[in-house]
Amino acid sequence: PHPTSRAALGGELPASAAMLDEGIHLIVFVHGFQGNQYDLRMMKNALADIFPHAECLLSSSNEKDTYSDIQALGANLAREIDRHVQQLMLPLSKISIMAHSLGGIIARACLAHPVMRRFRDKFHTYCSLGSAHLGYVYSDNSFFDGGMWFLKKLKNSTALHQFSLSDSKNPLTTFMFRLSEAPALHHFRHVLLVASPQDGYAPFHSARMEVHARSLKDPKHGSVHLAMVENLLRPLQMSGTNLVRFEVHFHIQAKGLDKTIKRAAHIMLLDSLPFIQHFVSINRGYFE
């Protein structure tokens, strides 16, 4: 089994004949920028406690490099999922994805990859936690904007250029715009978008796939922003996918740099046990 599967971590694969006939529900957890496979372990543990027969995959294929082309990172994830399914050697009933930050965008790139086509009838729930689906245009966090500019210069990161829609002079050929046109999320029964207005790393409107008011008066980027929202939402409406947006507010006690750069809420989506337990408890139906 894969080194991060439930079997390898000491869990047991479903044994009952009924469960084998129904098939395995694979839940894939995807970390974000500069993250690792254990970033979503608390969320994974909470879901595994409720659904002990689910197969949980903590993705590790992009641990060593999240600076690269997001499309390549998505391909890595697609091949990792495909390998894991083959190693299971059991029937698969559902695939759900839970992703944090950049991981939500990597997951969308993965879902549009040809390798994933054979699984489309299995797609069940997609859940993003603080993922900037519309990129970082109209960000209100000047500290983060400055940090991103510095990293783009220092690391020459393709992913960060793509995230900020600065990878092409023509906005219509940027990666994020092209990804908004790619078929993916409408194959899921449920799409859950979790966002916090306290999160300075994922603009609230972007994490919720909503129009920002500034776009209506922006002659340069406004039409592109509106088109991206339309590209993302219309297929969901046409397919009947259940779209649910969550607005999360934390009691933040952080001081110093984390508070200044508005990073705390972004990380609390991963490591706030009260939030995780409450979120999983009240939304367990989306993962059944």
BADREN-507595 format. One record per atom (N, C-alpha, C, O): x, y, z. Coordinates in steps of 0.05 Angstrom, whole numbers, plus 32768, in hexadecimal, padded with zeros to 4 digits. Layout:
XYZ/...
***
This chain:
80107FE88000/800080008000/801180198000/802880188008/8006802F7FF8/801380497FF8/801C80508014/800D804B8027/8034805C8018/803D80628033/802C80738044/802E8074805D/801980828038/800880938048/7FEB80898048/7FD980988050/7FE68071803F/7FCB80668040/7FC3805E805C/7FD4805C806E/7FA9805A8060/7FA08051807A/7FAC80378081/7FB280328099/7FAF8025806E/7FBA800B8074/7FD6800D807F/7FDE80008092/7FE7801F8073/80028023807C/800380318097/8017802D80A5/7FEF8040809D/7FEF804F80B7/7FE2803E80CD/7FDE804880E3/7FDC802580C7/7FD1801480DC/7FB3801080DA/7FA8800180EA/7FA6801D80C7/7F89801980C4/7F837FFF80B5/7F967FF280AB/7F6A7FF780B5/7F637FDE80A8/7F517FE58090/7F407FF68091/7F567FD6807A/7F457FD98063/7F2A7FCC8068/7F287FB98078/7F157FD5805A/7EFA7FC9805F/7EFB7FAB805A/7F077FA18047/7EEE7F9C806C/7EEE7F7F806A/7ED37F738063/7ED27F5D8058/7EBE7F818069/7EA37F758065/7E9D7F738047/7EA67F838037/7E8E7F5E8041/7E877F598025/7E767F70801A/7E797F788003/7E657F7B802B/7E547F928022/7E657FAA801A/7E607FB78006/7E797FAF802B/7E8B7FC68025/7E9A7FC1800B/7E9E7FD47FFC/7EA47FA88007/7EB37FA27FEF/7EA17FA57FD6/7EAB7FAE7FC2/7E887F9D7FD9/7E767F9F7FC2/7E717FBD7FBC/7E6F7FC47FA4/7E6E7FCD7FD0/7E687FE97FCC/7E807FF87FC2/7E7E800B7FB2/7E987FF07FCA/7EB17FFD7FC2/7EBC80107FD6/7EAF80177FEA/7ED580177FD2/7EE480287FE4/7EDF80467FDE/7EDE804E7FC7/7EDC80567FF3/7EDB80737FF0/7EF7807E7FF5/7F01807C800C/7F0580887FE1/7F1F80937FE3/7F1D80B17FE8/7F1280BF7FD8/7F2980BA7FFE/7F2A80D78004/7F4780E08002/7F5880D68011/7F4C80F37FF1/7F6780FC7FEB/7F6B81177FF9/7F5A81297FF6/7F81811B8007/7F8781348015/7F9F81408008/7FB481348005/7F9C815A8000/7FB181677FF0/7FBB81807FFE/7FAC81928004/7FD581808004/7FE181978013/7FE581AF8000/7FE381AD7FE8/7FEC81C5800C/7FEF81DE7FFD/800D81E57FF8/801E81D47FF9/801181FF7FF3/802B820A7FED/803F82058003/803A820B801B/805681F97FFC/806C81F2800F/806281E08026/806D81DF803B/804D81D08020/804281BE8034/804D81A28032/805F819D8022/804181908042/804881748041/803081638046/801A816D804C/803381498043/801D81378044/800E8136805E/7FF7812E8060/801B813F8073/800F813E808E/800081588096/7FF5815980AB/7FFF816B8084/7FF18184808A/7FD481808090/7FC8818E80A1/7FC7816D8082/7FAB81688086/7FA581508097/7F8F81448095/7FB9814780A7/7FB5812F80B6/7F9F813180CB/7F91811D80D0/7F9B814980D6/7F85814C80EA/7F6A814980DD/7F58813D80E8/7F67815580C5/7F4E815280B6/7F4A813580AE/7F34812A80AF/7F5F812880A5/7F5E810C809E/7F5680FA80B5/7F4580E880B3/7F6280FF80CD/7F5C80EF80E4/7F3F80F280ED/7F3280DF80F5/7F34810B80EB/7F19811080F2/7F05810180E0/7EF180F680E9/7F0B810180C6/7EFA80F380B3/7EFD80D480B6/7EE980C680B4/7F1580CB80BB/7F1A80AF80BE/7F0C80A480D7/7F04808D80D7/7F0980B480EC/7EFB80AB8104/7EDE80A680FE/7ED280948109/7ED280B780ED/7EB680B480E6/7EB2809F80D0/7E9E809080D1/7EC5809D80BE/7EC3808A80A8/7EDB807880A7/7EED807B8097/7EDB806580BA/7EF3805380BD/7EF9804280A4/7F0F803880A2/7EE5803E8093/7EE9802D807C/7EF2803D8063/7EF78032804E/7EF480578066/7EFD8068804F/7F1B8064804D/7F29805F8060/7F2580678034/7F428065802F/7F4C8082802C/7F428091801C/7F5F808A803E/7F6980A5803E/7F8580A78033/7F978098803B/7F8980B88020/7FA380BC8013/7FAD80D88019/7FA180EC8010/7FC280DA8028/7FCF80F4802D/7FE480F88017/7FF980EB8017/7FDD81098004/7FEE810C7FEC/800A81167FF3/800E81288003/801E81097FE7/803A81117FEB/804981167FD2/8061811D7FD2/803C81157FBB/804981167FA1/805581327F9B/806781347F8A/804C81477FA9/805781627FA4/8064816E7FBC/806881867FBD/806B815E7FCF/807781687FE8/809181787FE3/8096818C7FEF/80A1816E7FD0/80BC817A7FCD/80BC81937FBB/80D081A17FBA/80A681987FAE/80A681AF7F9C/808A81B97F96/807B81AC7F87/808281CF7FA3/806881DC7F9C/806C81F67F8E/805A82067F8C/808581FB7F85/808B82147F76/808682107F58/808582247F49/808481F77F4F/808481F17F33/806881F77F26/805682007F33/806781F27F0C/804F81F57EFD/803881E67F0A/803B81CE7F0F/802281F37F0F/800B81E67F1D/800081CF7F0C/7FF781BB7F17/800181D17EF2/7FF881BC7EE1/800981A27EE5/7FFE818C7EE5/802381A67EE8/8035818F7EED/802F81837F09/8030816B7F0C/802A81957F1C/8024818B7F37/8009817B7F37/800781677F45/7FF681857F27/7FDD81767F24/7FE1815B7F18/7FD481487F1F/7FF3815A7F04/7FF981407EF7/8005812D7F0B/7FFF81157F0B/801781377F1C/802381267F30/800E811A7F43/800F81027F49/7FFB812B7F4B/7FE581227F5D/7FD4810D7F4E/7FCC80F97F5B/7FCD81127F35/7FBD80FF7F26/7FCA80E47F24/7FBC80CF7F28/7FE380E37F1F/7FF280C97F1D/7FF380BC7F39/7FF280A37F3B/7FF780CC7F4E/7FF780C17F69/7FDD80B47F70/7FDD809E7F7B/7FC780C17F6A/7FAC80B57F6F/7FA8809C7F5F/7F9E80887F6A/7FB0809C7F46/7FAD80857F34/7FBD806D7F3F/7FB280577F40/7FD680727F47/7FE6805D7F53/7FD980517F6C/7FD880397F70/7FCF80637F7D/7FC3805B7F96/7FAB80497F91/7FA780357F9F/7F9A80517F7E/7F8280417F78/7F8A80257F6E/7F7E80117F75/7F9F80247F5D/7FA8800B7F53/7FB37FF97F69/7FAE7FE17F69/7FC180057F7C/7FCC7FF57F92/7FB67FEB7FA6/7FBB7FD77FB3/7F9F7FF87FA6/7F8A7FF07FB8/7F807FD47FB0/7F7A7FC37FC1/7F7E7FD07F96/7F747FB67F8B/7F587FAF7F96/7F527F987F9B/7F487FC47F9B/7F2C7FC07FA5/7F1B7FD37F94/7F247FE87F8B/7F017FCD7F91/7EF07FDF7F82/7EED7FFA7F8F/7EED7FFD7FA8/7EEC800E7F7E/7EEB802A7F88/7ECF80357F83/7EC480337F6D/7EC380407F98/7EA7804B7F95/7EA780697F92/7E9780747F83/7EB980777FA1/7EB980947FA2/7ED5809F7FA5/7EE680927FB1/7ED980B77F9B/7EF180C67FA0/7EE980E17FA9/7EDA80F07F9C/7EF380E97FC1/7EEF81047FCB/7F0B81117FCF/7F1F81037FD3/7F0B812B7FCD/7F24813A7FD0/7F2081507FE4/7F0D815F7FE3/7F3481537FF7/7F3481698009/7F5081768007/7F648169800A/7F5181908001/7F6A819D7FFA/7F6C81B88008/7F5881C6800D/7F8481BF800F/7F8981D9801C/7F9A81EB800A/7FAD81E37FFE/7F918204800A/7FA1821A7FFD/7FA782127FDF/7F95820C7FD0/7FC182147FD8/7FC9820D7FBC/7FC081F17FB5/7FBB81EB7F9D/7FBE81E07FC9/7FB581C47FC4/7F9A81C37FB6/7F9581B07FA6/7F8881D67FBB/7F6E81D67FAE/7F7181DB7F90/7F6181D17F81/7F8581EB7F88/7F8981F17F6C/7F9881DA7F5F/7F9181D27F48/7FAB81CE7F6D/7FB981B67F63/7FA581A07F5E/7FA681927F4A/7F92819D7F71/7F7D81887F6E/7F6C818D7F55/7F65817A7F47/7F6581A67F50/7F5581AC7F38/7F6581A57F1E/7F5A819B7F0B/7F7F81AB7F1F/7F9081A47F08/7F9281867F05/7F92817C7EEE/7F9381787F1B/7F93815B7F1B/7F7A81507F0F/7F7B813E7EFE/7F63815B7F17/7F4981507F0E/7F4581537EF0/7F3681447EE3/7F5281677EE4/7F50816C7EC7/7F64815B7EB7/7F63815B7E9E/7F75814C7EC5/7F8A813C7EB8/7F7D81237EAB/7F6B81187EB7/7F87811B7E94/7F7B81037E87/7F7A80EA7E98/7F6880D97E95/7F8E80E77EAA/7F8F80CF7EBB/7F7680CC7ECC/7F6E80B67ED3/7F6A80E37ED3/7F5380E37EE5/7F3880DE7ED7/7F2480DC7EE5/7F3880DD7EBD/7F1F80DB7EAF/7F1080C17EB6/7EF780C27EB8/7F1E80AC7EBB/7F1180927EC1/7F0480927EDC/7EF580807EE3/7F0B80A67EED/7F0080A77F08/7EE880BB7F0A/7EDC80BD7F20/7EE180C97EF5/7ECE80DE7EF7/7EB380D67F02/7EA580E57F10/7EAB80BD7EFC/7E9180B47F06/7E9280AD7F23/7E7E80A77F30/7EAB80AE7F2F/7EAE80A97F4C/7EB180C27F5C/7EB080C17F75/7EB380DA7F4F/7EB880F37F5E/7EA080F87F70/7E8980F87F68/7EA680FD7F8A/7E9181007F9E/7E91811C7FAA/7E7F812C7FA5/7EA581237FBA/7EA6813D7FC7/7EC1814A7FC4/7ED6813D7FC8/7EC181637FBB/7EDA81737FB9/7ED781897FCE/7EC481987FCF/7EEB818B7FE0/7EEB819F7FF5/7F0581AE7FF5/7F1A81A27FF9/7F0481C87FF2/7F1C81D97FF3/7F1C81EA800C/7F0781F58014/7F3381EC8019/7F3681FC8032/7F498213802C/7F61820F802A/7F3E822B8029/7F4E82428024/7F5E8241800A/7F768246800A/7F5182397FF4/7F5E82377FDA/7F55824E7FC8/7F3D82537FC5/7F68825D7FBE/7F6182757FAE/7F5B826D7F91/7F6D826E7F7F/7F4382647F8C/7F3B825A7F72/7F3B826E7F5C/7F3D82677F44/7F3A82887F63/7F3B829D7F4F/7F5682AB7F4F/7F5982C07F43/7F69829F7F5D/7F8482AB7F5E/7F8582C17F73/7F7382C47F84/7F9B82D17F72/7F9F82E67F86/7F9A83027F7C/7FA383167F87/7F8B83047F66/7F82831F7F5D/7F6D83297F72/7F5D83197F7B/7F6F83427F78/7F5D83507F8C/7F6383467FA9/7F5183457FB9/7F7C833F7FAE/7F8383387FC9/7F8583527FD9/7F8E83677FCF/7F7C83517FF3/7F7D83698004/7F9483678018/7F958377802B/7FA583538015/7FBB834F8028/7FD58359801B/7FE2834A800D/7FDD83728021/7FF5837D8015/800E836F801E/8022836D800F/800E83648037/802583558041/8029833C8031/804083358029/8013832E802B/80158315801C/801D831B7FFF/802D830D7FF3/801183307FF4/801883387FD9/8036833D7FD6/804283357FC2/8041834B7FEA/805E83517FEA/806E83387FEC/808383357FDE/806583257FFD/8073830C8000/807382FB7FE7/808682EE7FE0/805C82FB7FDA/805982EC7FC1/806B82F87FAB/807882E97F9D/806C83127FAA/807E83207F96/809B83177F9C/80AA83127F89/80A383177FB5/80BE83107FBC/80C482F37FB5/80D982ED7FA9/80B282E07FBB/80B682C47FB4/80B782BF7F96/80C682AF7F8D/80A682CE7F87/80A682CB7F6A/80C282D37F5F/80CC82C77F4C/80CD82E87F6B/80E782F27F62/80FD82DF7F6B/810F82D87F5C/80FC82D77F84/811182C77F90/811282AB7F85/812782A07F7D/80FA829E7F84/80F882827F7B/80F1827E7F5E/80F382687F53/80E882947F51/80DE82927F36/80CA827C7F34/80CB826B7F22/80B7827D7F47/80A382677F49/808D82697F34/807F827D7F32/808B82547F24/807682537F10/805B82537F1D/804882617F14/805882447F32/803E82417F40/8034825C7F4A/801D82637F47/8046826C7F56/803E82867F61/8037829A7F4B/802582AA7F4E/804682987F34/803E82A97F1D/802382A17F13/801382B37F0C/801D82877F13/8003827E7F09/7FED82877F1D/7FD8828F7F14/7FF382857F37/7FDF828C7F4B/7FD782A97F4A/7FC082B17F4F/7FEB82BA7F43/7FE582D77F42/7FDE82E07F26/7FDD82F87F20/7FD982CD7F14/7FD182D37EF8/7FE582E57EEA/7FDD82F67EDA/7FFF82E17EF0/801482F17EE3/802582E07ED2/803C82E87ECB/801C82C87ECB/802C82B57EBA/802982BA7E9C/803682AD7E8C/801782CD7E95/801382D37E79/800A82F07E77/7FFC82FA7E88/801282FE7E61/800983197E5D/7FEC831B7E56/7FDE832F7E5B/7FE283057E4A/7FC683037E43/7FB782F47E59/7FBC82DD7E5D/7FA683027E68/7F9882F47E7F/7F8882DC7E76/7F8482C97E86/7F7F82DB7E5D/7F7082C47E54/7F8182AB7E4F/7F7682957E4B/7F9B82AE7E4F/7FAD82977E4B/7FBC82907E65/7FCE82807E65/7FB5829E7E7B/7FC282977E95/7FB8827B7E9D/7FA382717E95/7FC9826E7EAD/7FC282537EB6/7FA882527EC5/7F9782417EC0/7FA482657ED7/7F8C82657EE8/7F7382687ED7/7F5E825C7EDD/7F7482797EC3/7F5D827C7EB1/7F5782637EA2/7F40825A7EA0/7F6C82577E97/7F69823E7E87/7F5F82287E99/7F4F82177E90/7F6882277EB2/7F5E82137EC5/7F4182177ECB/7F3282037ECF/7F3882307ECB/7F1B82357ED1/7F0A822A7EBA/7EF282257EBE/7F1682267EA3/7F07821B7E8C/7F0881FD7E8B/7EF981F07E7B/7F1981F17E9B/7F1D81D47E9A/7F0781C57EA8/7EFF81CD7EBE/7EFD81AF7E9D/7EE881A07EAA/7EF281917EC2/7F0681837EC0/7EE581947ED9/7EEF81877EF1/7ED981857F06/7ECE81707F0B/7ED4819C7F13/7EC4819B7F2C/7EA781937F27/7E9A81887F39/7E9C81977F10/7E8081917F0B/7E7B81737F0B/7E63816A7F0A/7E9081627F0B/7E8C81457F0D/7E87813C7F2A/7E7F81257F2E/7E8B814E7F3D/7E8681477F59/7E69814B7F61/7E5B815C7F56/7E60813B7F74/7E45813F7F7F/7E4581587F91/7E3181667F92/7E5A815C7FA0/7E5C81727FB3/7E7681817FAF/7E8B81757FAC/7E74819C7FB0/7E8C81AD7FB0/7E8A81BF7FC8/7E7781CF7FCA/7E9D81BC7FDB/7E9D81CC7FF3/7EB481E07FF3/7ECB81D87FEF/7EAD81F97FF6/7EC2820F7FF6/7EC3821B8011/7EB18229801A/7ED98217801F/7EDD8221803A/7EEF82398039/7F058237802F/7EE6824F8044/7EF682688044/7EF28278805D/7EDD8275806B/7F0682888064/7F048299807B/7F0B82B68073/7F2082BA8066/7EFB82C9807B/7F0282E58075/7F1B82EE8084/7F268303807E/7F2382DF8098/7F3B82E580A7/7F5482DA809A/7F6B82E180A2/7F5182CB8085/7F6782BE8077/7F7382D18063/7F6782D8804E/7F8B82DB8068/7F9982ED8056/7FA882E08040/7FB382ED802F/7FA982C58040/7FB882B6802B/7FA682AD8015/7FAF82A77FFF/7F8C82AB801A/7F7882A48005/7F6282B88005/7F5082B68016/7F6282CB7FF3/7F4C82DF7FF2/7F3182D27FF5/7F2B82BE7FE7/7F2082DE8006/7F0682D2800C/7EF682CC7FF4/7EEB82B67FF1/7EF482DF7FE2/7EE382DB7FC9/7EEF82C57FB8/7EE082B67FAC/7F0A82C37FB7/7F1782B07FA6/7F1382947FB0/7F0E82817FA1/7F1482907FCB/7F1182767FD7/7EF4826D7FD5/7EEE82557FD6/7EE182807FD1/7EC582797FCE/7EBB827A7FB1/7EA382757FAC/7ECD827F7F9E/7EC582827F82/7EAF82967F7E/7E9B82917F71/7EB382AE7F89/7EA082C37F87/7EAB82DC7F7A/7EC482E07F7B/7E9A82EC7F6E/7EA283047F61/7EAB83197F76/7E9D831D7F8A/7EC283267F72/7ECB833B7F83/7EC083567F78/7EC0835A7F60/7EB683677F8A/7EAA83807F82/7EBD83917F71/7EB4839F7F5F/7ED683907F77/7EEA83A07F68/7EEB83997F4A/7EF283A97F3A/7EE483807F44/7EE683777F28/7ED283867F17/7ED783897EFF/7EBC838F7F22/7EA7839C7F13/7EB083B87F09/7EA483C37EF6/7EC583C37F15/7ECF83DD7F0D/7EEB83DB7F03/7EF983F07F00/7EF583C37EFD/7F1083BF7EF4/7F1083BA7ED6/7F0A83A37ECD/7F1883CD7EC5/7F1883CA7EA9/7F2D83B77E9E/7F2C83AC7E88/7F4283B27EAF/7F5983A27EA6/7F5483847EAC/7F5783737E9A/7F4D837D7EC5/7F4B83617ECD/7F2E83587ED3/7F2883407ED6/7F1C836C7ED4/7F0183657EDD/7EF283507ECC/7EE7833E7ED7/7EF383537EB2/7EE583417EA0/7EF083247EA2/7EE283117EA1/7F0B83237EA6/7F1783087EA9/7F0F82FB7EC3/7F0882E37EC4/7F0E830B7ED9/7F0583017EF3/7EE982F77EF1/7EE382E17EFB/7ED783067EE5/7EBB82FE7EE2/7EB882E57ED1/7EA882D47ED7/7EC982E37EBC/7EC882CB7EAB/7ED182B27EBA/7EC6829D7EB6/7EE582B57ECB/7EEF829E7EDB/7ED982947EEE/7ED5827C7EF1/7ECB82A77EFB/7EB5829F7F0D/7EA082907EFE/7E96827C7F06/7E99829B7EE6/7E85828E7ED5/7E8E82727ECC/7E7F825F7ECD/7EA782707EC5/7EB282567EBB/7EB182417ED1/7EAC822A7ECC/7EB582497EEA/7EB682377F00/7E9A822F7F09/7E9482187F10/7E8882427F0A/7E6D823D7F16/7E5982327F03/7E4882227F0B/7E59823A7EEA/7E4482317ED7/7E4482137ED4/7E2E82077ED5/7E5B82057ED1/7E5981E87ECF/7E4D81DB7EE8/7E4081C67EE6/7E5381E77EFF/7E4781DC7F18/7E2981DE7F18/7E1A81CC7F20/7E2081F57F0E/7E0381FA7F0D/7DF681E77EF8/7DE081DD7EFD/7E0381E47EE2/7DF881D37ECC/7DF781B67ED4/7DE481A77ECC/7E0A81AD7EE4/7E0C81907EEB/7DFC818A7F04/7DF781727F0A/7DF3819E7F12/7DE481997F2B/7DF681937F43/7DEC818A7F57/7E1081987F41/7E2281947F57/7E1981A57F6F/7E1281BD7F6B/7E1A819A7F86/7E1381A87F9E/7E2B81BA7FA8/7E3E81AF7FB2/7E2981D47FA4/7E3E81E67FAC/7E3781F37FC7/7E2281FE7FCA/7E4A81F07FDA/7E4681FA7FF5/7E5E820B7FFD/7E7582027FFB/7E5882248005/7E6E8236800E/7E6D8238802D/7E57823B8038/7E8482378039/7E86823A8056/7E978252805D/7EAC82578052/7E8C8262806F/7E9B827A8079/7EA482748096/7E93826F80A7/7EBE8273809A/7EC9826B80B4/7ED6828380C2/7EE5829280B6/7ECF828680DC/7EDB829B80EC/7EE9828E8104/7EDD827D8112/7F0282968108/7F11828A811E/7F16829F8134/7F1682B8812F/7F198296814D/7F2282A78163/7F4082A68162/7F4D8293816B/7F4C82BA8156/7F6982BA8151/7F7882C98168/7F7382E1816D/7F8A82BB8174/7F9A82C6818A/7FB682CB8181/7FC782D48190/7FBC82C68167/7FD782C9815D/7FE082E6815F/7FD182F8815B/7FFA82E98165/800683048166/801E83048154/802782F08149/8029831C8150/8041831E8140/803C831A8122/802883248117/804F830C8115/804F830A80F8/803682FC80ED/802B830680DA/802E82E680FA/801782D780F0/7FFE82E980EF/7FEE82E780DC/7FFB82FA8103/7FE3830C8103/7FE6832180EE/7FD3832980E1/7FFE832C80EC/8003834280D9/7FFF833980BC/7FF2834880AC/8008832280B5/800683188099/7FEC83088095/7FE882FD807F/7FDB830680A9/7FC182F980A7/7FC482DB809E/7FB582D1808E/7FD882CE80AA/7FDD82B280A4/7FCF829F80B6/7FC9828880AF/7FC882A880CE/7FBE829680E3/7FA5828680DA/7FA5826E80DD/7F91829480CF/7F79828680C7/7F7E827280B1/7F71825D80B0/7F908278809F/7F9782658089/7FA1824B8095/7F9B8235808A/7FB1824C80AA/7FBD823480B6/7FA8822780C9/7FA9820F80CC/7F97823780D5/7F83822B80E7/7F6F821980D9/7F63820880E5/7F6C821D80BF/7F5C820B80AF/7F6781EF80B0/7F5981DB80AB/7F8181EC80B6/7F8E81D380B8/7F9181C880D4/7F9081B080D9/7F9681DA80E7/7F9E81D08102/7F8D81D98119/7F9481D58130/7F7681E58113/7F6381EB8129/7F5181D3812E/7F3F81CE811E/7F5681C48143/7F4781AC8149/7F2981B2814D/7F1981A28142/7F2281C7815B/7F0581CC815E/7EF781D18143/7EE181C6813E/7F0481E08131/7EF981E48117/7EF681CA8107/7EE181C480FC/7F0C81BB8107/7F0C81A280F7/7EF7818E8101/7EE8818380F1/7EF5818B811B/7EE181788126/7EC581828120/7EB481718119/7EC0819C8123/7EA581A6811D/7E9F81A48100/7E89819C80F8/7EB281AB80EF/7EAD81AB80D2/7EA7818E80C8/7E94818A80B9/7EB7817B80D1/7EB3815F80C9/7E98815480D4/7E8A814680C6/7E92815B80ED/7E7A815180F9/7E61815A80EB/7E4F814A80E6/7E5F817480E5/7E46817E80D9/7E45817980BB/7E2F817C80AF/7E5B817280AF/7E5B816E8092/7E628152808A/7E69814C8073/7E5F813F809C/7E6681238097/7E5581188080/7E5E81068071/7E3D8123807C/7E2C81198066/7E38811C804B/7E32810C8039/7E49812F8047/7E568133802D/7E6B811E8027/7E74811C8010/7E73810F803B/7E8880FB8037/7E7E80DF803B/7E8D80CC803B/7E6380DC803E/7E5880C18041/7E5580B38026/7E4B809C8025/
***
